[in-house]
Amino acid sequence: MHFRLLTKFTLVTSGALLLAMLFFSWNNVRSLKNFFLEEEIKNVDNLSETIIQTTHYQMLENDRKRVYQMIQEVGTQKGVEYIRLVNKDGFVIFSTDRAEIGTLLDKKADACNMCHGRGKPLLKASSMSRSRLFKDRKGKEVLGIAKGIYSDPSCLSAACHFHTPNAKLLGVLDVTVSLQSMNARIASYRHEIIILIVSLLGLLLLSLTILTHRLIHRPVRQFLNHTRRLASGDLESRIETSSGDELGELATSFNTMALNLKKARDELREWADTLEMRVEERTSEIKKIQSELLQSEKLAALGEMSAGIAHEVNNPLTGILMFASMLHEDPRLHPELKNDLLTILEETRRCAKIVRGLLEFSRKSLPQKVLTSVNDLLETVLELVEHQEFFFDIEVVRKYDPALPQTLLDPNQIEQVFMNIILNAAQAIPDGGRMTIETGIRPSSPWIFARIVDNGCGISGDHLEKIFDPFFSTKGAQGTGLGLSVSYGIVENHGGQIEVESCQEENNGTTFTVLLPILEDEDNQERGQV
């Protein structure tokens, strides 16, 4: 059987309060009984002393009749069971219960316990020691006080004197009273205590139940319902906090937990909703990285091969070019052969140009970096090419960032990169058009960018993936296919990147973006200035 928290708390509290009240009541009733008993003993002892004192004169006169009459009158008082006189030998010489007169009491009897109970007669005893509680013949609880009658100097000269001068204890006055009145008062008090305990316990339990229900049970039920709603997925559920105690702090913690769970769920849902897009983005990034790694491997392998080929071809090619030139200048040469020889010279020079490109491609010299302005480099390249004939019909739009910081780079190598890209862009718009050159800092990234945009014919998708491959060219016999490959290697050696976007729609053209790292600290600036 399962009990609710309120029931358990009420039962435990009720049990503790009941035990505490019962102990208090028992102790209180016991103390009250002892108090009443002490008062009753004092009253009976005073009554015994009064009897002895009031009958003293009659005893000296040996007026026993008057003494017995006075004792008989006192014995008629309410609550007095009987009064008896016992001599030192244990004979009852008088008693209000006439059946006892003349009888011999046993030393172990109740009247003698106060003196003979310890085996040796006592001459003196306190009133508490002389008191005794016992049941009478009717079964009622009674209190008896035995008070000694001692020898007095006046007794030695009295007419009734019959004891020896050495006698000290002459007899005992034994007074027995009923405790019915005292027990009735104690019972009444006990009943009042029980009624008070029951009333007080009921009031306390009612108060505790109301307070517990309001301060504990109701908030706990709210917490339980709240956790059930959270478990069912209702993360909008909140607990009303109206108190500043521990339960109020717990409610605040529950609300904070629900808010955090909602945020986490929303983030998971957002991740789930955008997972496909994120996977595609990550896949695209991986493909891009793989492409860059593949491109680097290609460049490294072809660089080594190109260096070997260039050195092997360059020597015989130089000889061919030298002897062809000498033969072309020889007057003995038939005029009809000069045109053929001129073709040989032109093709040999073209081969030499290809060999120089191979050597440049294979020569991975470390960049000599100095602090340089990208804006100034672009302007220098434009000054070199703007006066060329194929540039006359091209509008150049400059969008330089005037606040662009200087950065560490090899100006000659980066100038070669910009030259290759700008010449390619110009050749893509042979009938005139617009070229936009823009610089700046890419937001939220440590990159300086130089963007060259043309509105030419663009690059097809098939060609776009191969433009950085060595010897790939869309210019036919006019190109070597090494310009962009060399540019890619230069930018990579600078820790940068080249991005390209192209659209074959009318007037959209191609966009090349060169990314170069920004200086990170003043130490780099100092190294660049050295």
C-alpha positions in Angstrom: 0.0 0.0 0.0 1.4 3.4 -1.0 0.8 6.5 1.0 1.0 10.0 -0.4 3.6 12.5 0.9 0.9 14.5 2.8 -0.5 11.3 4.5 3.0 10.2 5.5 3.9 13.6 6.9 0.6 13.8 8.7 1.0 10.3 10.2 4.6 10.8 11.3 3.8 14.3 12.7 0.7 13.1 14.5 2.6 10.1 16.0 5.4 12.4 17.2 3.0 14.9 18.7 0.8 12.2 20.3 3.8 10.6 22.0 5.1 13.9 23.2 1.7 14.9 24.5 1.2 11.5 26.2 4.6 11.8 27.9 3.8 15.3 29.0 0.4 14.3 30.3 1.7 11.2 32.1 4.5 13.2 33.7 2.1 16.0 34.6 -0.5 13.7 36.1 2.2 11.8 38.0 3.6 15.1 39.4 0.2 16.3 40.3 -0.6 13.0 42.1 2.7 13.2 44.1 1.8 16.8 44.9 -1.7 15.9 46.1 -0.3 12.9 48.0 2.3 15.1 49.8 -0.4 17.6 50.7 -2.7 14.8 51.9 0.2 13.4 54.0 0.8 16.8 55.5 -2.9 17.2 56.3 -3.1 13.8 58.0 0.1 14.4 59.9 -1.2 17.7 61.1 -4.5 16.0 62.1 -2.5 13.4 64.1 -0.5 16.1 65.8 -3.6 18.0 66.6 -5.2 14.9 68.2 -2.1 14.3 70.3 -1.8 17.9 71.4 -5.5 18.2 72.2 -5.6 15.0 74.1 -2.4 15.6 76.0 -4.0 17.2 79.0 -6.6 14.5 79.3 -3.9 11.8 79.1 -2.0 13.5 82.0 -5.3 13.4 84.0 -5.7 9.7 82.9 -9.1 10.7 81.5 -9.2 8.0 78.9 -12.9 8.3 78.3 -12.6 11.9 77.2 -9.6 11.0 75.1 -11.5 8.2 73.4 -14.5 10.5 72.9 -12.4 13.2 71.2 -10.8 10.6 69.0 -14.2 9.2 68.1 -15.5 12.7 67.2 -12.5 13.3 65.0 -13.0 9.9 63.3 -16.4 11.0 62.2 -15.0 13.6 59.9 -15.4 13.1 56.2 -12.7 11.1 54.6 -11.3 9.6 57.9 -11.5 5.8 57.7 -10.4 5.0 61.2 -8.1 6.2 64.1 -6.6 3.9 66.6 -4.2 4.0 69.5 -1.6 1.3 69.8 0.6 0.8 72.8 4.3 0.1 72.7 3.6 -3.7 72.8 1.4 -3.6 69.7 -2.0 -3.9 71.4 -4.9 -1.7 70.0 -6.1 0.0 73.2 -8.7 2.1 71.2 -10.0 2.4 67.7 -12.9 4.0 65.9 -13.4 0.5 64.5 -14.4 -1.2 67.7 -13.7 -4.6 66.3 -10.0 -3.9 66.5 -9.9 -2.9 70.2 -7.8 -5.3 72.3 -6.2 -7.0 69.3 -2.5 -7.4 68.9 -1.0 -6.1 65.7 1.7 -7.9 63.8 5.0 -6.1 63.6 4.8 -6.6 59.8 1.4 -5.0 59.7 0.9 -1.7 57.9 0.9 0.3 61.1 4.3 -1.1 62.2 6.2 -0.9 58.9 7.4 2.6 59.6 9.3 1.4 62.7 9.8 -2.3 62.2 10.1 -2.6 58.5 13.9 -2.5 58.5 14.3 -5.2 61.2 15.3 -2.6 63.9 12.7 -0.4 65.7 13.0 3.3 64.9 12.3 5.9 67.5 12.0 8.8 65.0 10.7 8.8 61.4 9.7 11.5 58.9 6.1 11.9 57.9 6.8 10.5 54.4 8.5 7.4 56.0 5.5 7.0 58.3 3.0 7.1 55.5 1.7 4.1 53.6 -0.7 3.4 50.8 -2.7 0.3 50.8 -6.1 -1.3 50.1 -8.6 -1.6 52.9 -10.9 -4.5 53.4 -13.3 -3.0 50.9 -10.6 -2.7 48.3 -10.4 1.1 48.5 -7.1 2.9 48.3 -6.3 4.6 51.6 -3.5 6.5 53.3 -2.2 5.7 56.7 0.0 7.8 59.0 1.5 6.4 62.2 2.7 9.0 64.6 4.6 8.1 67.8 3.5 9.3 71.2 6.7 10.0 73.1 7.4 10.3 76.9 7.4 13.8 78.2 8.8 15.2 81.5 5.3 16.1 82.6 4.3 12.4 82.1 6.7 11.4 84.9 4.9 13.5 87.5 1.4 12.8 86.2 -1.1 10.8 88.2 -1.4 8.3 85.4 2.3 7.5 85.3 2.7 3.8 84.9 5.8 3.5 82.7 9.4 3.4 83.7 11.4 6.6 83.6 13.6 5.2 80.8 10.7 4.6 78.4 10.7 7.0 75.4 8.0 5.7 73.0 4.7 5.3 74.9 2.5 4.3 71.9 1.4 5.1 68.3 -1.5 7.1 67.0 -2.5 5.5 63.6 -4.8 7.6 61.4 -6.1 6.2 58.1 -7.9 8.4 55.6 -9.6 7.6 52.2 -7.9 8.8 49.0 -11.1 8.7 47.0 -11.5 12.4 46.9 -7.8 12.9 45.8 -8.2 10.1 43.2 -11.4 11.7 41.9 -9.7 15.0 41.4 -6.7 13.3 39.7 -9.1 11.4 37.4 -11.0 14.6 36.6 -7.7 16.3 35.8 -6.6 13.4 33.7 -9.9 13.6 31.7 -9.4 17.3 31.2 -5.8 16.6 30.0 -7.1 14.0 27.6 -9.8 16.3 26.2 -7.2 19.1 26.0 -4.7 16.8 24.2 -7.3 15.5 21.8 -8.5 19.0 21.0 -5.0 20.4 20.7 -3.9 17.5 18.6 -6.9 17.8 16.3 -6.2 21.6 16.0 -2.5 21.0 15.3 -3.2 18.3 12.8 -5.8 20.4 11.0 -3.3 23.3 10.9 -0.5 21.1 9.8 -2.7 19.5 7.1 -3.8 22.9 5.7 -0.3 24.3 5.8 1.3 21.2 4.4 -1.3 21.0 1.6 -0.7 24.7 0.8 3.1 24.9 1.3 4.3 21.4 0.3 1.6 19.2 -1.2 0.4 21.7 -3.8 3.9 22.8 -5.0 5.0 19.2 -5.1 2.0 18.3 -7.2 2.9 21.2 -9.5 6.4 19.9 -9.8 5.1 16.4 -10.6 2.6 17.7 -13.2 5.4 19.8 -14.7 7.8 16.9 -15.0 5.0 14.8 -16.6 4.4 17.6 -19.1 8.1 17.9 -19.8 8.3 14.1 -20.2 5.5 14.3 -22.8 7.4 16.9 -24.8 5.6 20.1 -23.6 8.7 22.2 -23.0 6.6 25.4 -22.9 5.3 24.4 -19.5 6.3 26.7 -16.6 5.8 26.6 -12.8 4.4 29.7 -11.2 6.8 30.9 -8.5 5.2 32.8 -5.7 7.5 32.1 -2.8 11.1 33.0 -2.0 11.9 29.8 -0.1 13.7 26.6 -1.3 10.6 25.5 -3.2 10.6 28.8 -5.0 14.2 28.3 -5.9 13.4 24.8 -7.1 10.6 26.1 -9.2 13.0 28.6 -10.8 15.5 25.8 -11.4 12.7 23.8 -13.1 11.7 26.7 -15.3 15.4 27.3 -16.3 15.8 23.6 -17.0 12.7 23.6 -19.2 14.0 26.7 -21.1 17.4 25.1 -21.7 15.7 21.9 -22.9 13.6 23.9 -25.3 16.6 25.7 -26.6 18.4 22.3 -27.0 15.4 20.8 -28.8 15.1 23.9 -31.1 18.7 23.6 -31.9 18.3 19.9 -32.7 15.3 20.6 -34.9 17.3 23.3 -36.6 20.1 20.9 -37.1 17.7 18.3 -38.4 16.0 20.8 -40.8 19.3 22.1 -42.1 21.2 18.8 -41.9 20.9 18.1 -45.6 22.1 21.6 -46.5 25.0 21.3 -44.0 25.9 17.9 -45.4 25.9 19.4 -48.9 28.0 22.4 -47.7 30.4 20.1 -45.9 30.6 17.8 -48.9 31.3 20.8 -51.1 34.1 21.9 -48.7 35.6 18.5 -48.7 35.5 18.3 -52.5 37.1 21.7 -52.7 39.8 20.6 -50.2 40.3 17.4 -52.2 40.5 19.4 -55.4 43.0 21.7 -53.9 45.1 18.8 -52.6 44.9 17.1 -56.0 45.9 20.3 -57.7 48.8 20.7 -55.3 49.9 17.1 -56.0 49.6 17.7 -59.7 51.6 20.9 -59.6 54.3 19.2 -57.5 54.5 16.2 -59.8 54.4 18.2 -63.0 56.9 20.7 -61.5 59.5 18.0 -61.1 58.8 16.6 -64.5 58.7 20.1 -66.2 62.1 21.0 -64.6 63.7 17.9 -66.1 62.1 18.4 -69.5 62.9 22.1 -69.7 66.6 21.5 -69.0 66.8 18.6 -71.5 64.9 20.6 -74.2 66.4 24.0 -73.6 70.0 23.1 -74.7 69.2 21.7 -78.2 66.5 24.4 -78.6 69.1 27.1 -78.0 71.3 25.5 -80.6 68.5 25.3 -83.1 67.5 29.0 -82.5 71.1 30.1 -82.8 71.9 28.3 -86.0 68.5 29.2 -87.6 69.2 32.9 -86.9 72.7 32.6 -88.4 71.3 30.8 -91.4 68.6 33.4 -91.9 71.2 36.2 -92.0 73.5 34.2 -94.4 73.4 36.0 -97.8 74.0 32.7 -99.5 70.5 31.5 -98.5 68.1 31.3 -101.4 65.4 34.0 -101.0 62.6 31.4 -101.5 63.8 29.6 -98.4 63.8 32.7 -96.1 60.1 32.5 -95.4 60.4 28.8 -94.4 63.4 29.6 -92.2 61.4 32.5 -90.6 58.7 30.1 -89.7 61.3 27.8 -88.0 62.6 30.8 -86.0 59.1 31.8 -84.8 58.2 28.3 -83.8 61.5 27.9 -82.1 61.0 31.1 -80.1 57.5 29.8 -79.2 59.1 26.6 -77.9 61.6 28.7 -76.0 58.7 30.6 -74.4 57.1 27.3 -73.4 60.4 26.1 -71.9 60.7 29.4 -69.9 57.1 28.8 -68.7 58.1 25.3 -67.6 61.1 26.6 -65.8 59.0 29.2 -64.0 56.4 26.6 -63.1 59.0 24.2 -61.7 60.9 26.9 -59.8 59.3 26.9 -56.4 61.3 29.7 -54.9 60.4 31.0 -51.5 58.6 34.4 -51.7 60.6 37.4 -50.5 57.9 39.0 -48.4 57.9 42.7 -47.6 55.1 45.0 -46.4 53.2 45.8 -49.5 49.9 47.5 -50.4 47.6 45.3 -52.6 46.0 48.5 -53.9 49.4 49.8 -55.1 50.2 46.5 -56.8 46.9 46.4 -58.7 47.4 50.0 -59.8 51.0 49.2 -61.0 49.7 46.3 -63.1 46.9 48.5 -64.6 49.4 51.2 -65.6 51.4 48.5 -67.5 48.4 47.1 -69.4 46.0 50.0 -69.8 48.1 51.5 -72.7 48.0 48.2 -74.6 45.8 48.2 -77.7 43.5 45.5 -76.6 42.7 47.5 -73.4 41.4 50.6 -75.2 37.7 49.5 -75.4 37.6 48.2 -71.8 36.1 50.3 -69.0 38.1 49.7 -65.7 36.1 50.4 -62.5 38.3 50.7 -59.4 36.7 50.0 -56.0 39.7 50.1 -53.7 39.3 50.0 -50.0 41.2 53.1 -48.8 41.6 51.7 -45.3 43.1 48.4 -46.6 46.1 47.6 -44.4 49.5 46.5 -45.8 50.4 42.9 -45.6 53.5 40.7 -46.1 53.9 39.4 -49.6 56.4 39.1 -52.5 55.4 42.1 -54.7 57.0 40.6 -57.9 55.2 37.3 -57.6 51.8 38.7 -56.6 52.2 41.3 -59.4 52.7 38.4 -61.8 49.5 36.8 -60.4 47.4 40.0 -60.9 48.9 40.4 -64.4 47.9 36.9 -65.5 44.3 37.3 -64.2 43.8 40.8 -65.6 45.2 39.8 -69.0 42.9 36.8 -69.1 39.9 39.0 -68.1 40.8 41.5 -70.9 41.1 38.7 -73.5 37.6 37.4 -72.4 36.0 40.7 -73.6 37.6 41.3 -77.0 34.8 43.6 -78.2 34.9 45.9 -75.3 33.2 45.8 -71.9 33.7 46.5 -68.3 36.2 45.2 -65.8 35.7 45.9 -62.0 38.6 45.6 -59.6 37.6 45.6 -55.9 39.7 45.2 -52.7 38.7 44.9 -49.1 38.7 42.7 -46.0 36.4 39.7 -46.0 34.0 40.0 -43.0 34.7 37.6 -40.0 37.8 36.2 -41.6 41.6 37.1 -41.6 41.7 37.6 -45.4 42.4 40.5 -47.7 40.7 40.0 -51.0 41.3 41.4 -54.5 38.4 40.7 -56.8 38.6 41.0 -60.6 35.2 40.9 -62.3 34.7 41.0 -66.1 31.5 40.9 -68.1 33.0 38.7 -70.8 32.0 35.4 -72.3 32.6 33.4 -69.1 34.0 29.9 -68.6 32.1 26.7 -69.2 31.5 24.3 -66.4 33.7 21.6 -67.9 36.6 24.1 -68.2 36.1 25.7 -64.8 37.4 22.6 -63.0 40.5 22.5 -65.1 41.6 26.1 -65.4 44.4 25.7 -62.8 45.7 22.5 -64.4 49.1 22.9 -66.1 49.0 23.1 -69.9 45.2 23.6 -70.0 44.3 26.6 -72.1 41.2 27.8 -74.0 43.4 30.0 -76.3 44.6 27.3 -78.6 48.1 27.9 -80.0 48.3 31.3 -78.4 48.5 30.1 -74.8 50.8 27.8 -72.9 48.3 26.8 -70.1 50.8 27.7 -67.4 49.7 31.2 -66.3 47.0 30.3 -63.9 48.9 27.2 -62.7 51.9 29.4 -61.8 49.5 32.0 -60.2 47.8 29.3 -58.1 51.2 28.0 -56.8 52.4 31.6 -56.0 49.2 32.4 -54.0 49.4 29.0 -52.2 53.0 29.7 -51.2 51.7 32.9 -49.6 49.2 31.0 -47.5 46.3 32.3 -49.6 43.6 31.0 -52.0 42.2 31.7 -55.4 38.5 31.4 -56.0 36.8 31.6 -59.3 33.1 31.9 -60.3 31.7 32.1 -63.8 28.4 32.4 -65.5 27.8 32.1 -69.2 24.8 34.3 -69.2 25.1 37.5 -71.1 27.3 40.2 -69.5 27.9 38.2 -66.3 31.4 36.9 -67.1 33.9 35.6 -64.7 35.0 36.6 -61.1 38.5 35.8 -59.8 39.1 36.4 -56.1 42.6 36.4 -54.7 42.7 35.9 -50.9 45.8 36.9 -49.0 46.3 36.6 -45.2 46.3 39.7 -43.0 49.2 40.4 -40.7 48.4 39.0 -37.2 50.8 40.9 -35.0 53.5 43.7 -34.9 56.3 41.1 -35.1 55.2 40.2 -38.6 55.4 43.9 -39.5 58.9 44.2 -38.1 60.0 41.1 -40.0 58.5 42.4 -43.2 60.4 45.7 -42.9 63.8 44.1 -42.4 
